[in-house]
């Protein structure tokens, strides 16, 4: 398995080359992440995520320590992504990639829905608005798959979070139906 410094160097190379990068991760329930790496920090990296065909699909941050393998796209998808209105991908918000709290604060700004995953524990995503960030936990006002809001915030241990996403097609559609939520 590559060292964290080799992972960082390869991801930084991905920023410069502007090719879709495929990131395979170690956690048991981790999916492969595909997209354009747009920023690399000490602990986390940020990617403009792509879906099949090279279509842009929001942003995902992932822990560098979870990376198992990095490869570069050799298909048509990078070329297609370059024809899309979102090209070139940029960081649309300030985000501190040096800590989980920094990632959550940046990606959850202004009441944006965030999805968090704990890929070491199970294949699931918890979606909501940031309610509170504490030293060891984040509290989300969650929105359910039927677009209803939970009445109370639920807490998640920061060190268990492996990915944070925002702006995906799923989250955008969910937000459109759920509305601003109880925290707005």
C-alpha positions in Angstrom: 0.0 0.0 0.0 1.4 3.4 -0.9 2.6 5.8 1.8 0.5 8.9 2.5 3.3 11.1 0.9 3.2 9.0 -2.3 -0.6 9.3 -2.4 -0.4 13.1 -1.9 2.2 13.4 -4.7 0.1 11.3 -7.1 -3.1 13.2 -6.4 -1.3 16.6 -6.8 0.0 15.3 -10.1 -3.7 14.6 -11.0 -4.5 18.2 -10.3 -1.9 19.4 -12.8 -2.7 16.9 -15.5 -6.5 17.5 -15.4 -7.5 13.9 -16.2 -10.2 11.9 -14.5 -8.5 10.1 -11.6 -9.8 6.8 -10.3 -9.3 6.4 -6.6 -9.7 2.9 -5.0 -9.9 3.0 -1.2 -9.2 0.5 1.6 -12.4 0.6 3.7 -14.5 -2.5 3.5 -17.6 -0.7 2.1 -15.8 1.9 0.0 -16.8 2.6 -3.6 -14.3 3.7 -6.2 -14.2 7.5 -6.6 -13.9 9.0 -10.1 -13.3 12.6 -10.9 -10.9 15.5 -11.2 -8.8 16.2 -8.2 -9.0 19.9 -7.5 -7.3 20.3 -4.1 -5.1 18.1 -1.8 -4.5 18.9 1.8 -2.6 17.2 4.6 -5.4 14.8 5.5 -8.1 15.0 2.8 -8.4 15.6 -0.9 -11.3 17.2 -2.8 -12.5 15.9 -6.2 -15.0 17.2 -8.7 -16.8 13.9 -9.0 -17.8 12.4 -12.3 -20.3 9.7 -13.1 -20.4 7.2 -16.0 -19.7 8.9 -19.3 -17.7 11.8 -17.7 -20.7 13.8 -16.5 -19.9 16.0 -13.5 -21.7 15.0 -10.3 -20.9 17.3 -7.4 -17.9 17.2 -5.0 -16.5 14.6 -2.8 -13.7 14.8 -0.2 -11.9 11.7 1.0 -9.3 10.8 3.5 -5.8 10.3 2.1 -5.1 7.5 4.6 -7.9 5.4 3.0 -6.4 5.4 -0.6 -5.3 2.0 -1.8 -4.7 2.7 -5.5 -4.8 5.7 -8.0 -5.1 5.4 -11.7 -5.7 7.9 -14.5 -8.6 7.6 -17.0 -7.6 6.3 -20.4 -11.1 6.3 -21.9 -13.2 9.0 -23.7 -14.6 10.3 -20.4 -11.9 12.9 -19.7 -12.3 14.3 -23.2 -16.1 14.4 -22.8 -15.9 16.1 -19.4 -13.9 18.9 -21.0 -16.9 19.7 -23.2 -19.2 20.3 -20.3 -20.3 23.7 -18.9 -18.7 22.8 -15.6 -15.2 22.7 -17.2 -12.7 23.4 -15.8 -13.6 22.2 -12.3 -12.7 24.6 -9.6 -13.1 24.7 -5.8 -16.5 26.5 -5.4 -16.1 27.1 -1.7 -13.4 27.5 0.9 -12.5 24.2 2.5 -9.8 23.2 5.0 -8.5 19.8 3.9 -6.4 19.5 7.0 -9.2 18.2 9.2 -12.5 16.5 9.1 -14.1 19.5 10.8 -12.6 21.8 8.1 -14.0 19.6 5.4 -17.5 19.5 6.9 -17.5 23.3 7.6 -16.5 24.1 4.0 -18.7 21.7 2.2 -21.7 22.3 4.5 -21.6 26.1 4.2 -24.8 28.1 3.9 -27.1 25.2 4.8 -25.9 23.0 1.8 -26.8 19.3 2.2 -23.9 17.1 2.8 -23.6 13.3 2.7 -21.3 11.6 5.0 -20.1 8.0 4.8 -18.5 5.7 7.3 -17.1 3.1 4.9 -15.3 1.1 7.6 -18.7 0.3 9.2 -21.3 -0.1 6.5 -22.4 0.9 3.0 -24.7 3.8 3.8 -24.8 7.6 3.5 -26.2 10.0 6.1 -27.5 13.2 4.6 -28.3 16.5 6.2 -27.4 20.1 7.1 -24.7 20.9 9.6 -26.2 21.6 13.0 -23.1 21.6 15.3 -19.4 20.8 14.9 -17.8 19.7 18.2 -14.3 18.5 19.0 -15.0 14.9 18.3 -18.5 14.9 16.7 -20.6 16.4 14.0 -24.4 16.8 14.4 -26.6 16.7 11.3 -30.2 17.7 10.9 -31.0 14.8 8.6 -33.3 14.6 5.6 -34.7 11.2 4.8 -35.1 9.5 1.4 -38.7 10.6 1.2 -37.5 14.3 1.6 -38.9 14.6 5.2 -36.7 16.1 7.9 -35.9 14.5 11.2 -36.9 16.5 14.2 -33.6 16.3 16.1 -30.0 16.3 15.0 -28.0 13.1 15.2 -24.3 13.0 16.0 -21.5 11.2 14.2 -17.9 10.6 15.4 -15.5 12.7 13.2 -12.8 10.0 13.0 -15.3 7.5 11.6 -16.2 9.6 8.6 -14.4 8.5 5.4 -16.1 10.7 2.7 -18.1 13.9 2.6 -20.0 14.9 -0.5 -22.1 17.9 -1.7 -23.7 19.1 -4.8 -24.4 15.7 -6.3 -27.4 15.2 -8.6 -29.0 13.1 -5.8 -28.4 15.7 -3.1 -29.6 18.5 -5.4 -32.8 16.7 -6.2 -33.4 15.8 -2.6 -32.8 19.4 -1.5 -35.3 20.7 -4.1 -38.1 18.5 -2.6 -37.1 18.7 1.0 -36.8 22.5 1.1 -34.6 24.4 3.5 -35.2 22.3 6.5 -35.6 23.0 10.2 -32.1 24.5 10.5 -32.5 27.3 8.0 
